[in-house]
Amino acid sequence: MADLYNSNAPKKAANLSVNSDLLKKTRALNINLSATLERALKEELAKREAARWIDENRSAIRSYNEFVEQHGCFGDEFREF
């Protein structure tokens, strides 16, 4: 599977607006904002890429599922469970 993004790309500054109380409480706990944001963005990117892949392949998935319903899975006759 291809990487979601280039993890070796250089860092780039970004201006963000964050709830002030949330920011205060995370700073009080020494939470690394950059690392936390990168992790959250990576998770969101993966979720959206997966949803996009499913959408793009919906027809093929539907066809495969219909085939399996009608003919069963390859090797079913050899299954012992």
C-alpha positions as CSV (number, residue, x, y, z in Angstrom):
1,M,0.0,0.0,0.0
2,A,1.3,3.5,-0.9
3,D,2.2,5.8,1.9
4,L,-0.5,8.3,2.9
5,Y,2.1,11.2,2.8
6,N,5.8,11.8,2.8
7,S,6.8,11.6,6.4
8,N,10.2,12.9,5.6
9,A,8.9,16.2,4.0
10,P,10.1,19.3,5.8
11,K,8.0,20.9,8.5
12,K,6.1,24.0,7.6
13,A,4.7,26.6,10.0
14,A,0.9,27.0,10.0
15,N,-1.4,29.5,11.8
16,L,-4.2,27.8,13.6
17,S,-7.1,28.9,15.8
18,V,-7.7,26.7,18.9
19,N,-10.2,26.9,21.7
20,S,-8.3,28.9,24.4
21,D,-9.3,26.6,27.3
22,L,-8.3,23.5,25.4
23,L,-5.0,25.1,24.6
24,K,-4.4,26.1,28.2
25,K,-5.1,22.6,29.5
26,T,-3.0,20.9,26.9
27,R,-0.1,23.2,27.6
28,A,-0.5,22.6,31.4
29,L,0.0,18.9,30.7
30,N,3.0,19.5,28.3
31,I,1.2,17.9,25.4
32,N,3.2,18.4,22.2
33,L,0.8,20.3,20.0
34,S,2.6,19.6,16.7
35,A,2.9,15.9,17.2
36,T,-0.7,15.6,18.4
37,L,-2.0,17.6,15.4
38,E,0.1,15.5,13.0
39,R,-1.2,12.3,14.5
40,A,-4.8,13.5,14.3
41,L,-4.4,14.7,10.7
42,K,-2.8,11.4,9.7
43,E,-5.8,9.5,11.2
44,E,-8.3,11.7,9.5
45,L,-6.4,11.4,6.2
46,A,-6.4,7.6,6.4
47,K,-10.1,7.5,7.2
48,R,-11.0,9.7,4.3
49,E,-8.6,7.9,1.9
50,A,-10.3,4.6,2.9
51,A,-13.7,6.1,2.3
52,R,-12.6,7.4,-1.1
53,W,-11.2,4.0,-2.1
54,I,-14.5,2.3,-1.1
55,D,-16.5,4.8,-3.1
56,E,-14.3,4.5,-6.1
57,N,-14.4,0.7,-6.0
58,R,-18.1,0.3,-4.9
59,S,-19.1,-1.3,-8.2
60,A,-16.3,-3.9,-8.2
61,I,-17.0,-4.7,-4.5
62,R,-20.7,-5.1,-5.3
63,S,-20.0,-7.4,-8.2
64,Y,-17.6,-9.5,-6.2
65,N,-20.1,-9.9,-3.4
66,E,-22.8,-10.9,-5.9
67,F,-20.4,-13.5,-7.4
68,V,-19.6,-15.0,-4.0
69,E,-23.3,-15.1,-3.2
70,Q,-24.1,-17.0,-6.4
71,H,-20.9,-19.2,-6.6
72,G,-19.3,-19.2,-3.2
73,C,-15.7,-18.4,-2.5
74,F,-12.7,-20.0,-4.2
75,G,-11.7,-23.1,-2.3
76,D,-14.9,-23.5,-0.3
77,E,-14.9,-27.2,-1.1
78,F,-11.6,-27.6,0.7
79,R,-12.5,-25.8,3.9
80,E,-12.6,-27.8,7.0
81,F,-14.3,-25.3,9.3
